[in-house]
Amino acid sequence: MSKADPGSNQLIDQIFQTHFSGIGRGVRPTQRRMIQSVMDGHNTLGLMPTGSGKSLCYWIAGVALKGITLVIFPLTALMDEQALKLASHGLRVFTLHSGIDTHKQYQELVDLYNQREKPDFIFLSPERLATDGFLEYVLQSIREQIRLIVVDEAHCISQWGLDFRPFYKEIPHFMHAIFGDQPLPTVLCLTATLNPKDREQICQDFRIEDSHVIRHDVLLRPEINVRIVKVPDENTKDEQFWALMDEHKHEKVLVYLDRKRGTRSTEELCEIAVARGFKAVFFHGDMTSEAKAEVIRKFKMGEILTVFATSAFGMGIDIPDIRGVVHYLLTESAEQYYQQIGRVGRDGKPSWAVLFYSDKNIEVRKTWFIAKSFPSEEDIQWAFTNLTDNRTGKRTVNYFDEGDSTQSAYHYLVRSRVISPMCKGIQSLDVFQIAKGLSLPAFEAYRNASYTGLLIQTALKTGKSEDDILRDLYQWLAEGKLKTKSAPGKCLVIDSMVDALPDDLVAEIMADVSEKKAYRLGLFDEFTAILERYTNSFEFHQQIGEYLGIDKFSRQNIYQTLSGDFVRSKSEVIIANILFQSGIPFFYEKILKAPDGTRRDPDFTLEWKGKTYYWEHLGLLDDEEYAREWQVKKAWYQANFPGQLITTQETATLSQECKLILQEKFGVVPIDKELE
């Protein structure tokens, strides 16, 4: 179906009314464009500000495609939250993460393989899909039913970005492993903010054409009142910080800082806050999934009002009534800062953000955070030794037992082809046993081939590949012929091509590291330059918009409508709100091309009962130049789109005129409610 196909719009509205009508007033124009792009089978990148309803896009698209939707999600607590929401709307959800009992997950995978259960949505982490061989085997068996793959927080894919998660980069390889030479399902990537390099890499990895990069008309949140405070030292910062916190003690406030423990850390500031009478907790990446989920729950319910958090609290968390966000330390880029302040005011009520920083904070961020987040030459050499014992040949590696530096270095080594991942497996066959009452000679032969039961030794003794053995084991497990005695540890079987890293390869890796480090430092310098130029909240948002590549014309869209879109004038708010409440789908300033190639951007493009209309609001007809330009524009509409133009003028009775137009032209009686 094409974007203008009324059947597509009707299906979107039908799904919304059937499953999701309780969560909002309707499907917003940007959401509709994104859903239609996916329904048309186009790989799509959706750029939408926090709080603008990204989740609803893949919810509706997934239901519309009538198959299974795989959702790759970064945080386990948020998977559970999304799963509960979808389940509450009558949809079946399967969630895979480390916080769920392993035996339960294996049984659910067995049920999925045997078609006992068919979920509408499957949530999993990028780390899980990159290391769980049984999951991969089961998904291969149902691949024809998988219609959509959603990559949430897609900025984590880019090696250029500060939130890079290495296994996000493996998603295309995972898709190839599942689908092979068969046609791939549609892919929808979602995120809030992207710099040009991030966008370029994501589009390249997932073959997304520029025409299917759908950006919300306004990525800015100008309604958030932002204040930037530069302080001479940390003691002054503390005085001003606690004065601010005391002022907002009874509001929901999120405080960001990147230190987990020690002086001026999440834990220490939380302890001070509790002593001062705040209902406060801390939140960071070292906490268990259960503990994180409990913090999110209590914050959402208002049992706690202040959270001191690292950046681990952010992506995808939906708590509408957070009133303020305070940055006690600098973020690494304008994108990260803008994403984090987007946590506030999602209920449409007044919200604020304050950032404190000093010259010392700038230097510390560069030296201790950005520079040290990349592997050094020593890290690369150590990781190679740790993974291979400086020998060629195969070895099983438990990826999650390795430190962060090894994990980062591992991906550099794989891309350099000195290490090749062979398959996702298990270390030993000892975790399996034959189901009661059954005989399985083939498994006994595997088990007896090596007294250690180790996968690589078994392959060596039997002459079969590790991958073939694993496929046999997974098939028997799926068919119920094998049971697990304990949780099979997830590991990778790797093959080392060399026993030592060549000097020229190390130099090549370090050159790549240096380039990415310089880029990240450059992003940080651009951000601090914006901070130094701060004068007021409005100008700050405008500078962020310029940095993000939003044209000046679009940055003037500062009035929010009921649909969540931003428009340029209060009169356009009135028109947009009446259209939205009347249930008439519309797009704001959608480019319109005539047959001769000339273009215009109508204020509103309406789709109604198979016909398209263009609504122009004339606000400055008293201006001679504006009036002359309008005559040219009107003639263009008459020549190219006769009978499709609707106009209104700036009057005190605009609301009533709009309602009359909808009654006479569309037969729609708008809700009799003041909308201004």
N, C-alpha and C positions, 0 to 999 in steps of 0.2 A: 504494500500500500504506500502511496505517496504521502508526503507531509500534509497535502491539502485534502486528502481523501476523507470525506465525512465519516466513512465507516471506521476509520482509525480513531478519529475523535470520539465517536460513539462508544467504541470498545473501551477506550481509556476511561471515559466517564462511567460506563457501566461497571467496570472493575472497581473504580474508586467507590461508587455508591454501594456495591455489594460487600466489599471488604474493609474499606478504610474511611468511610464517611464520618466516623467519629473523631478524626484527628485534624480536621481542618475544614475550610469552607469550599475547597475544590482544588483542582489541579492547576497550578500556576503556568503561565505561558512558557517560561524557560523549562520547567519540568516536562511540559507537553512536547516541546521540540526534542528534548533528549529521549523521551520514551518512544516517540515516533521514529527517531533515527535508529534506535535499537530494533524496534519492530520491523523496520525496513531491511534489517540484516546488516547494518553498517557497524563496524567497530567504531566506538564513540568515546571521546574524551569529554567529560563534563566538568566544567570549572564553575563552581557555585560557592558563594560565601557561606561561612558557618551559619547554621540556623535557617537555611533557605530550603531545606527539604530534600537533600540528596538521597536519603534512604527511600523515600516514596518513589523515586524514579525507578530503582531496580525492583522494588516490591511490585509495582504495577507491570513493568516490562516482563518480569519473571512470570507472573500469572498469565499475561497475554500470550506468551510464547508456548504455554501449555506443556512444559517439561520440567526438568530439574535445573535449578540455578545454583551454581557454585559461587559462594561469596568468600573471597580471600580477605581476611580482616586482621588488623595488627594486634589487637588487645583482647585477651580472653574474657575479661569482665564485660566488654562491650559486645562480644559474641553472644553471651548469655542474655544481655539486655535486649539485643535485636531479636534473638530467638523467642524470648517471652512476648515481645510485642507482636511478632508475626503469629505466634500460636494463639494469642488473644484475639486475633482477627480471623481465626478459623483455618490457618494454614499449617502444614506439617513441616517440622524443622528438625534437622539432624545437626548436632554440634560436635566438633572434634577439637578438643584442646587438653592440655596437661592436667587441668583441674577436675576432669571427669574420670571416674574409675576405668582403668584399662580394660578389664574383663567386660564391662558394660559396653565400651566402645567396640571391642572386637565382636561382641554378639550383635550389635547394631549393624556392623559392616557385613556380617554373615547374613543377617536378615535382608539387608539391601541387595546382596549378591543373589539371594534366592527369591527376590521379588516379593518377600513377605511384607515389606514396607517400601513405600515410594514417597520420599519426602519432596516437598515443593522447593525447599531451600536446604543447602548443606553449607555450614559455616566451618571454615578451617583457617589455620594460620599458614603463612608462606613457609615457615620452618617445617610444619607438619607435612605439607605436600612434597617438600624436597627430600624428606628422609624416611617416610613411611611407605615401605614397599607393598604391604598388604592393602593399604588404602589405594595405592596406584593400581593394583591388580583388580580390586573390586570396581573402581571407576572405569577401568578398561572394559569390564563386562557390561556396563550400563551406559557406555559412551553415547549410544544413539539417542538416549533420553535426555542428555545434557544439552540444553538449548542456549544457555547464557552463562558466561563467566564474568563475575564482577570483581574488580580490583579496587577495593576501597583504600583511601589515603594513598593514592597512586604516586604521590611525590616520593614515597619511600623507595621507588624503583631506581631513581636516578643516582648514579654514583657521584654526580656533581653536587647533590643536595646534602644539607646537614643532617637530614633524617634518614639517610640511606640505610636500608636493612638488606644485607647481602642476599638473603634468600628471595627477596622480591625479584631480584634480577634473574632468578632461576625459573620464574613462572612460565616464560615461553618454552623452556626445555621440558617442563612438566606437561604442558599442553601437547607438545609433540609426542611425549612418552605415552600419553593417554590416547590420542587420536591418530597417531601415525600419519599415514598418507590420506586419511579420510578428511573431508571438509571440517574445519574447526567451527565450534559454536561462535556466536557473536560475543564480543568482548566489550564491556563497559568499564572504563576507568574513571574514578571519581576523586576529586580533591578540591581544595578551596583556593589555594594560591600556587602559582608556578612561575619560575623565572624562565626565560627563553630556552636555556640549555636543558632544563628539566623537561619542558614540553617537547622539545625536539627528540630527546632520547625515548620518552614514553611513546610518542607517535611512531618512532622507528621500530621499537621493540614489538609493538602490537599492530603495526601496519594500519595506522589511523590516518586517514586523509584530512587535510586542512579543513575541507568543507564539513567534516563531521567532528570538529572540535567545537563544542557548543558551550559558549560562555554566558553566564548570567549577565544581563545588560549592565549590572553594576556589581562589581566585586568588592566595592568599598562598603564600610559601615559608618557613614558620616554621623549617624545618630549617637554613636558612642562618644562621650566627652573625654578626650584624651588630654592628659597633662604630663609633660616631660620635665623632670626636676634634676638639674645637675648640682651635685654637692661637692664640697671641697675634700671631705674625708668620710670615713665610715662612721665615726661618732656622730657627726652631723646628720648623716643618713638615718642612723638609728633614732635620733630625736624626732626627725620629721616623719619617719615611718610609723613610729608608735603613736604620734599625735594623729596621723591619718587613720590608723586602725581604730583608735579609741572613738574617733568621730563616727566610724561606720561599724561599731561593735555589734549592732543588732541587725546587720544586713548579711546576706550571703556574699562572702568575699573569698576569692582565690588568690593566693600569693605564690608567685613563681620564683624559684631560685634553684640552681643546679647542684648545690652541695647536699649530699644525703646526710652526712654526719659531721660533727666537729663544730668549730666556731662559725657562728652565723649560718647554720645549715637548716634544712627543713626540720630536723628533729629538735635542734636547740631552740629555734625561734618558736616552734610549737610549744615546747616546755615553758618558755617565757610567757607565751600567750595564755596558756592554761592558768599559770600563776597569777596573771592579771585579770582572770575572770572570763576569758573567752571560751566559747564552746568550740574547741579547735582540735584538729588531728593533723598528722603528716601523711604524705603519700609519696613513695618513690619506687623505683624498679626492683629493689631487693625484697619487697614484700611479696607474700604469697598471693596467688590469684584470689583466694577466698578473702584475704585481708583487704585487698584492693576493692573487691566487689562490695564489701561491707562499708568501706569509706564512701563509695559512690552512693550506696543506698541511703546511708545516714544523711549525707549532704543533700540528696534529693528530697528526703522527707523533712528536712529542717531540724533534725536531731543535733546536727552540728552546723555551725555557721561559717567557720573559717577553716580552709584547707591550705596547708603549707606544702607545696608540691614541686617536684622536678617536672621536666617536660613529659614524663611518663603519664601525667594527668593532662589529657588534651584531646588527642585524636578521637573524634566520633562521640565523645561524651555529651549527652543531651540533658542538661538541667536548665530549664528555661528561665528560672528566676534568680540566677546569679546576678547580683547588682554591680559588683566591681571586681576588677582584677588589678593586682599590684605586682609589678616586677621589681623585686629587690635587687636582682642582678640583670645584666644585659642579656638579651638573646643573641644568636649568632647572625641573624639577618632580619631584614624587614619582613620577609615572608613569614618567618617563624613568629615574630612579634605580632603580626597582624592576625595570624591564625589563632594565637593564644588569646588575644583580647576578644576574638570572636566568640568566646565562651559566654560573654555577658549579654544580658538584655534580649535574650531570644524570645521573651514573652512580649516584646514590643514596648516595655516600660522603660523609663529613663535608666541609663547605665553609664558607667565611667571606668576609666583606666588611668593608672598613674605608673610611670616608670622612673625609678631613681638610678642615677649612675654617676660615676666619678672617672677622672682620668686613670686612676689606678685600676678601676674595673675594666676599662678598655684594654689595658696592657695585660691584665691577668687573663681575660677572655682569649686574647690572641695567643699568649704563650702557653697557658696551661690547659685550655680547653680545645681550641681549634688545632693548633700544631700537634698536640699529643693525641689527637683522635685518629691520626694516620699511622700505619705501621712504619717503623724505622727499618733500616737495612738489617739490623740485628734481629728484629722481630721476624722478618721474612726468612732469614737463615735458620733461626731457632724453630720456626713453625715447620719448615721443610724437614729438619732433623726429627722433630717430634712426630710428624706424620709418617715419615718413611724409614726412620732409623738409618738414613743415608745408604739405603739399598734400593736396587730396582726390584720390581715385582709387586705382588698384590698384598694388601693389608686391609683389615677392617678398622675403621675409625669411628669412635663414638663422638660425633661432632659436638654434642652438648656438654661433654666432659672437658672440652678444651676451653682455654680462656678467650677473652674478646680479641686479643691480638692475634691468636692462632686462627680464629674464625675469619677475621678480616684478611689475614695473609693467605688463608686457604683459597679464597676466591681469586686472588691475584695469581696464585700458582696454577689453578685450574685454567684460567684464561690464557696463561703462558704455555699451556700444554705440557708441562713437566709432570703434572699429576692428572690422571684421567679417572673420573668417577665411573665405576663399572655398573653398579646397581645399588638399590636401597635394600638393605637386608637385615639380618640378625647375625650375631657373633657366633652363637652356638645352637645346635639342634636340641640341646638338653631341655629347652623350655617346652618342647612338644611331647605329647604322649598319644598313643592310639586310643581312639574312643572305645569305651567299654563295650565288649561283645563283638568287636570287629577285628578282622585280620588285615594287615597292610604290609605285605612282604616288601614292597618297593621302599617304604619308609625304613623298615628294618635293615634293608641293604645299605641305605644311606647311613643309618646310625651305626652299623657295624663296620663301616669302611674306615673309621678313625676313632680310636678310643677316646680322643679328646672331644669329639663331637663338634669341633670348630668347622665353620662353613668352608673356609679356604682349604683346610686339610681334607675335608670330605670331597671337595671338587677335585683336588689333586689325586686322591686315591681312586675315585670312580671314573675319572676322565671326562666328567661332565662340567659344564660351566657353572659358575656360581649363580648366574641368572636363571639357568634351566632348573637347577635344584630349588631355588626360591619359588619359581613358578609352580613346581610340583607341590611344595609345602603349602603355598597359599591356596592352591586348588583344593587340596585335601582339607585344609582348615575351613574353607568356604563351604565345602560339601559336608562338613561335620564328621569327617573321618579322623581328623586330628583335633585334639584339645590342647589348650595352653596350661601348663602347670604354674607358670609365673609370667609376668609381663615381659614379652620379648623386647629387649633393649634395642632402640632404633640406632642403626649405624649405617655407614656408607662403606662399600667395598671400593677401594681405590687402587689404581695401578700406577706405580712410580716408574717413569721412563728413564730417569737418570739417578746416579748415586750422589751427585753433588750439583749444586746450582752453578751454571756457567757464569763467569763474571759479566759477560755482555748482557745476559738475561737479567741479572740483578740490577745492572745499570739501567736497563730498559724499564723495569718495574719501578725503580726509584724515580725515574724521570716522569713516569705517569703519576706517581704519588705527589711529586713536587708540583706538577701542573694543577692537579685537583686541589692541593693545599693552597696554592696561590689564588686560585679561583675563589675558594671559600673565604680566604682573608680579604679578597676584593669585595665580596658581598658584605662582609662585616664593615669594611671601611665605608661603603656606600650608605649602610644603615646609620653608622655613627655620624656621618655628614648630615643626614636628614635630622638626626636628633639635635645637632649643633645649630641647625637653622630654625629650630622650633620657635614659633611665635604664638600660635593659638591652635585650637583643636581643628577648626575648619581647614586651615592651611596645611596642617599635618596630614590630614586625610588626602588632600589634593596632591601633596608630594609623594605619598605612598602610591597613589593612583598613577602618577607620572612614572615612578620607578617600576611599577608592574606593567607598564606599557599600555595603560588605558588612555585613549585619546581625550584631549581636553574637552571636546564636546560631550562625551559620555560622562566625564567627571562632574559635569554640572547637574547630573541627575541626583538630586538630594532629597526629594520628597517620596516617602515610601507609601505604597498603596496597599490595599487589603490583600492583593495577590502576592505581595512580597517584592514586587518590582519597584524600582525607583524611577521617577519621572522628573521633568524639569520645572513644572509649575503646579500650583495648587489647583488650577482649573483642570489640568490633565489628571490630577488625583481624583477629582469629582467624576470625570468621564470613566476612568479606569475602574473605580469602585462600583459605579453603577453597572458597568458591563460584567464585572466579576460577580456581583451579587445576583445578577440576572441570569447567570449561567451561560453567557455567550463567550466562547473561546476567542482570545485575541492575542496579538503579538504587538509589543511596543517597538516602534521604529525599525521594523523589519524591512530590509532592502527589497525594493520592487524594481524589476527590470521590464522595460518595454521591448517589443519585437525588434526595434532598431538598435537595441543595446543601451539606450539611455536609462538612467536610474534615478529613483526618488526614494525617500524614506518616509512613508506616511506615519503620522503620529500613532495610529492604531490600524492594524490589519485584522479584520473580523472574519471568522469562518462560521457560516450559519446555513444549515440545511442544504449543503452542497454548493453554496455560492460564497464568493469572497467579496468583501467590501473594504473600502479604505476611508478612514475617518481622519479628517484634518481639522484641527482646532485653530482658528485664526485669532491670534491674540493681539496683533499690532497693526490692524488695518488703517489706523490713523497715521501711521508712518508711510510716507510716500514711496520710499524705496521698497519697503515690505509689501505694499499694495501692488506695485508694478510686478514684483517677483511672483506674487500670488496669481496674477492674471496669466502669466506664462505657465505656471504650474497647473492652473485649472484647465488651460487649453490642452496641456499634455495629457491630463486625465481623460478629457473628453475625446481626444483622438485615439488613445490606447486602451482605455478601460471605461467605455461609456456605460452610464447607469450604475456604476459601482462606487461613486464618490458620495460621502456624507460629510457635511461641514457644520460646524458650530462657531459662534463668535463669542467674544468676551462680554458677558452680560451678568447682571445681578441675578438673573433667573436661569442660569446655565443648568442647574440640576433638573429643574422642571422641563426644560427644553430637551434634555437628553432622554428623560423618561418618555416624553411624547414621541420622540423619534423611534424609540424601541417599540412602543405600542403600535405606531402606524406602519413601520417598515417591517418589523419582525413578528408582530403579534405577541410581544412579550410584555407583561405587566410587571415592572420592577417592584421590588420590596419598597413599601412606602416608609422610608427611614431616612433621616438626615445623614448625609454621607460626607459633608464637608469637613 
